[in-house]
């Protein structure tokens, strides 16, 4: 079992991945991600793209809630801002999809900064209520403006690259997964910087952080902005994936989904956002398979949606009681136990 690390230079100490074991696992994961779309069915490619979108949005929420300690139930609203921005740009002006994704992220970031202004005065449950109010306001705007398509929403053409339409799950996989990986890499590096450490200090004790010279409003707004940017880009990917955006696409239950994902996966952990999003995305599919196998599966499937919400709530309570640090901590224990297998440092 690995009990220590030896760093011989500042470069080694600052490295994001500091052992051959990690490099080997990363190489294996990269190979699997590259090979997966060539062997998977359309159904599993659909799930892979959906998981990648949820991982990106969960990572953004983890920046805000897991690392900065600011509770938010408005992640779906910020995804909606990004999705509508991408849909409008793509459908009406046909601008490049990368520019659309960045613009969607920036628009969502500005919305997140506005919503984050009360965070200096309120926290906890009160801040959650503020973000819920923002969700209702966003839903009203989406449903009542002509340029958003009203209640009918907007349809958009597929993204194009080098004259090729990204109109299948296989093709979209090569857009969604690399963008998600880039966002994960950015988040992992963020918490090795002064900004990331300031977020953690605010989470641990905001009064002490302020005494140490950390301007709370600046960094809280920055955390809201970064989290919302991630949500906006994820919403843009969502728009390209489904190619239809309506006010009902981003309900409050979606925000609860992302909060459940980071709790189940492990708050304050990049790995937790990944494991939580993967787990919570696949739970409904597993329930669907179970219902199909049981007698009277069609009738039971009608109740899948409310049962899924009950399962989400039960998972949150269960992990809070039995494993507050989530799936990420369970993985860390397993990794520490088998650290010398199958690779050596």
C-alpha positions in Angstrom: 0.0 0.0 0.0 1.3 3.4 -0.9 2.1 5.4 2.3 4.0 8.4 0.9 5.3 10.2 -2.1 8.8 11.6 -2.9 8.9 14.8 -4.9 12.3 15.9 -6.1 11.4 19.2 -7.9 8.7 21.9 -7.9 7.5 20.6 -11.2 6.9 17.2 -9.7 5.1 18.7 -6.7 2.8 20.8 -9.0 2.0 17.9 -11.3 -1.6 17.0 -11.6 -0.8 13.3 -12.0 2.2 12.3 -10.0 2.7 8.6 -10.4 3.1 6.0 -13.1 0.0 4.3 -11.7 -2.1 7.3 -12.5 -0.5 7.6 -16.0 -1.3 4.0 -16.7 -4.9 4.3 -15.6 -5.3 7.5 -17.7 -3.9 5.8 -20.8 -6.3 2.9 -20.3 -9.2 5.2 -19.8 -8.3 7.2 -22.9 -8.0 4.1 -25.0 -11.4 2.9 -23.8 -13.0 6.3 -24.6 -11.6 6.1 -28.1 -12.6 2.5 -28.8 -16.0 2.7 -27.1 -18.0 4.4 -30.0 -16.8 1.8 -32.5 -18.1 -1.2 -30.5 -21.2 0.3 -28.7 -24.7 0.3 -30.0 -26.7 3.5 -30.7 -28.4 3.1 -27.3 -25.2 3.0 -25.4 -23.7 5.9 -27.4 -26.8 7.9 -26.5 -26.3 7.1 -22.8 -22.5 8.0 -23.1 -23.3 11.4 -24.6 -26.0 12.1 -21.9 -23.6 11.0 -19.2 -20.9 13.3 -20.5 -23.3 16.3 -20.6 -24.3 15.5 -17.0 -20.7 15.2 -15.9 -19.9 18.6 -17.3 -22.9 20.2 -15.5 -22.3 18.4 -12.2 -18.6 19.5 -12.3 -19.8 23.1 -12.5 -22.2 22.7 -9.6 -19.5 21.0 -7.6 -17.3 24.1 -8.0 -20.1 26.2 -6.4 -21.5 23.8 -3.8 -18.8 21.2 -3.2 -15.8 23.5 -3.1 -17.2 27.0 -2.2 -20.1 25.8 0.0 -22.8 27.8 -1.7 -26.0 25.8 -2.2 -27.7 26.2 -5.6 -30.9 24.7 -7.1 -30.6 26.8 -10.2 -28.2 24.7 -12.3 -31.0 23.7 -14.8 -31.9 27.4 -15.3 -28.3 28.2 -16.2 -28.2 25.2 -18.6 -31.3 26.6 -20.1 -29.6 30.0 -20.7 -26.8 28.2 -22.5 -29.1 26.0 -24.5 -31.3 28.8 -25.7 -28.3 31.0 -26.6 -26.8 28.1 -28.7 -30.2 27.4 -30.3 -30.8 31.0 -31.3 -27.2 31.5 -32.7 -27.3 28.2 -34.6 -30.8 28.5 -36.0 -30.8 32.2 -36.9 -27.2 33.0 -37.8 -25.5 29.7 -38.3 -22.4 30.7 -36.4 -19.7 28.1 -35.7 -20.6 25.7 -32.9 -17.6 26.3 -30.8 -18.4 30.0 -30.8 -22.0 29.2 -29.9 -20.9 27.0 -27.0 -18.6 29.7 -25.6 -21.3 32.4 -26.0 -23.8 30.1 -24.3 -21.4 29.7 -21.4 -20.7 33.4 -21.1 -24.5 34.3 -21.1 -25.1 31.7 -18.4 -22.1 33.0 -16.5 -23.5 36.5 -16.5 -26.8 35.1 -15.3 -25.0 33.3 -12.5 -23.2 36.4 -11.4 -26.5 38.3 -11.1 -28.0 35.4 -9.1 -24.9 35.2 -6.9 -25.1 38.9 -5.8 -27.3 38.0 -2.7 -24.8 35.3 -1.7 -22.9 37.9 0.5 -26.0 38.4 2.6 -27.7 35.0 2.6 -26.5 31.4 2.7 -27.7 27.9 3.1 -31.4 27.4 2.8 -32.0 31.1 2.0 -29.5 31.0 -0.9 -31.2 27.9 -2.2 -34.5 29.7 -2.2 -32.9 32.5 -4.2 -31.7 30.1 -6.8 -35.1 28.4 -7.0 -36.6 31.9 -7.6 -34.1 32.4 -10.4 -35.3 29.1 -12.0 -38.9 30.3 -12.0 -37.9 33.6 -13.5 -35.8 31.9 -16.2 -38.7 29.5 -17.0 -41.0 32.5 -17.4 -38.6 34.3 -19.7 -38.2 31.2 -21.8 -41.9 30.7 -22.2 -43.0 34.3 -22.9 -40.5 35.8 -25.3 -40.9 35.5 -29.0 -37.2 35.1 -29.7 -37.1 32.0 -27.5 -40.1 30.5 -29.4 -42.5 30.8 -26.5 -43.9 27.5 -25.1 -43.2 25.7 -28.4 -39.4 26.3 -28.0 -36.8 26.3 -30.7 -35.5 23.7 -33.1 -31.9 24.0 -34.4 -30.0 22.3 -37.2 -27.1 20.0 -36.3 -23.6 21.3 -35.6 -21.3 21.1 -38.6 -17.5 20.6 -38.7 -15.6 20.5 -42.0 -18.9 20.2 -43.9 -20.1 17.2 -41.9 -23.3 17.3 -39.9 -23.0 16.1 -36.3 -26.5 14.5 -36.5 -25.9 11.1 -34.9 -24.8 9.9 -31.5 -21.6 8.5 -33.0 -20.6 11.9 -34.5 -21.8 13.9 -31.5 -19.7 11.7 -29.2 -16.6 13.2 -30.7 -17.8 16.7 -29.8 -19.4 16.1 -26.4 -16.8 13.9 -24.8 -13.7 16.0 -25.7 -15.5 19.2 -24.5 -16.4 17.4 -21.2 -12.8 16.2 -20.7 -11.5 19.7 -21.3 -13.9 21.0 -18.7 -12.8 18.4 -16.2 -9.1 19.2 -16.8 -9.9 22.9 -16.2 -11.7 22.2 -13.0 -9.0 19.9 -11.7 -6.4 22.6 -12.3 -8.5 25.4 -10.9 -8.1 24.0 -7.4 -4.4 24.1 -7.6 -4.5 27.9 -8.0 -5.1 30.8 -5.6 -8.6 31.1 -6.8 -9.5 27.5 -6.1 -7.9 27.7 -2.6 -9.9 30.8 -1.9 -13.1 28.9 -2.8 -12.1 26.2 -0.3 -11.3 28.7 2.4 -14.7 30.3 2.0 -16.4 26.9 2.2 -14.5 25.9 5.4 -15.0 29.2 7.2 -16.0 32.4 5.3 -15.4 34.7 8.3 -11.9 33.4 8.7 -11.3 33.7 5.0 -12.4 37.3 5.1 -10.1 38.0 8.0 -7.2 36.5 6.0 -7.9 39.1 3.2 -10.1 37.1 0.8 -12.8 39.4 -0.6 -15.9 37.3 -0.2 -18.2 39.0 -2.7 -15.5 38.8 -5.5 -14.8 35.1 -5.0 -18.4 34.1 -4.4 -19.5 35.8 -7.6 -16.5 34.2 -9.4 -17.6 30.8 -8.1 -21.2 31.4 -9.3 -19.9 32.6 -12.7 -17.6 29.6 -13.2 -20.3 27.2 -12.1 -22.8 28.8 -14.4 -20.3 28.9 -17.3 -20.0 25.1 -17.0 -23.8 24.8 -16.9 -24.2 27.0 -20.0 -21.7 25.0 -22.0 -23.4 21.7 -20.8 -26.7 23.2 -21.9 -25.3 24.1 -25.3 -24.1 20.5 -25.7 -27.6 19.4 -24.6 -29.2 21.6 -27.3 -26.9 20.1 -30.0 -27.7 16.6 -28.7 -31.5 16.8 -28.7 -31.8 19.7 -31.2 -35.0 20.9 -29.6 -35.1 23.3 -26.7 -38.3 24.2 -24.8 -39.1 25.8 -21.4 -40.0 22.3 -20.1 -36.5 20.9 -21.0 -34.9 22.3 -17.8 -37.3 21.8 -14.9 -36.5 22.2 -11.2 -36.2 18.5 -10.9 -33.1 18.6 -13.2 -31.4 20.9 -10.6 -32.3 18.4 -7.9 -30.8 15.7 -10.1 -27.5 17.5 -10.3 -27.5 18.3 -6.5 -28.2 14.6 -5.9 -25.3 13.6 -8.2 -22.7 15.6 -6.4 -23.9 14.4 -3.0 -24.0 10.8 -4.0 -20.6 11.1 -5.8 -18.9 13.2 -3.2 -18.9 17.0 -2.8 -15.7 18.8 -3.1 -14.2 16.2 -5.5 -13.8 16.2 -9.2 -14.0 12.4 -9.1 -17.2 12.7 -7.1 -18.9 14.8 -9.8 -18.0 12.1 -12.4 -19.1 9.1 -10.4 -22.2 10.8 -9.2 -23.3 11.9 -12.6 -22.6 8.5 -14.1 -24.4 6.7 -11.3 -27.5 9.0 -11.2 -27.8 8.9 -15.0 -27.8 5.1 -15.2 -30.2 4.5 -12.3 -33.3 5.3 -14.4 -32.1 3.0 -17.1 -31.5 0.2 -14.6 -35.0 0.8 -13.2 -36.4 0.6 -16.7 -34.7 -2.7 -17.3 -36.0 -4.1 -14.0 -39.6 -2.9 -14.8 -39.3 -4.6 -18.2 -38.4 -7.9 -16.7 -41.1 -7.8 -14.1 -44.7 -9.0 -14.9 -46.8 -6.1 -16.0 -43.7 -4.1 -17.0 -45.6 -1.7 -19.3 -47.9 -0.6 -16.5 -45.0 -0.2 -14.1 -43.1 1.9 -16.6 -45.8 4.5 -16.4 -44.7 5.1 -12.8 -41.0 5.3 -13.7 -40.7 9.1 -13.4 -42.1 9.5 -9.9 -40.3 6.4 -8.7 -37.0 7.8 -10.1 -37.5 11.0 -8.0 -38.1 8.8 -4.9 -35.0 6.8 -5.7 -33.0 10.1 -6.0 -34.3 11.2 -2.6 -33.6 7.9 -1.0 -30.0 7.9 -2.4 -29.3 11.3 -1.0 -30.5 10.3 2.4 -28.7 7.0 2.3 -25.4 8.4 1.3 -25.7 11.2 3.9 -26.3 8.7 6.6 -24.0 5.8 5.6 -21.4 7.4 3.4 -21.4 11.2 3.6 -18.3 11.5 1.4 -20.0 9.6 -1.4 -18.8 7.2 -4.1 -15.5 9.1 -4.4 -14.4 8.1 -0.9 -15.4 4.5 -1.5 -13.2 4.5 -4.6 -10.3 6.1 -2.6 -10.5 3.4 0.0 -10.5 0.7 -2.7 -7.6 2.4 -4.5 -5.5 2.7 -1.3 -6.1 -1.0 -0.6 -5.1 -2.2 -4.1 -2.7 0.6 -4.9 0.1 -1.7 -6.0 -2.2 -3.7 -8.3 -2.2 -4.0 -11.3 0.5 -1.3 -11.9 3.5 -0.4 -9.9 4.8 3.1 -9.4 
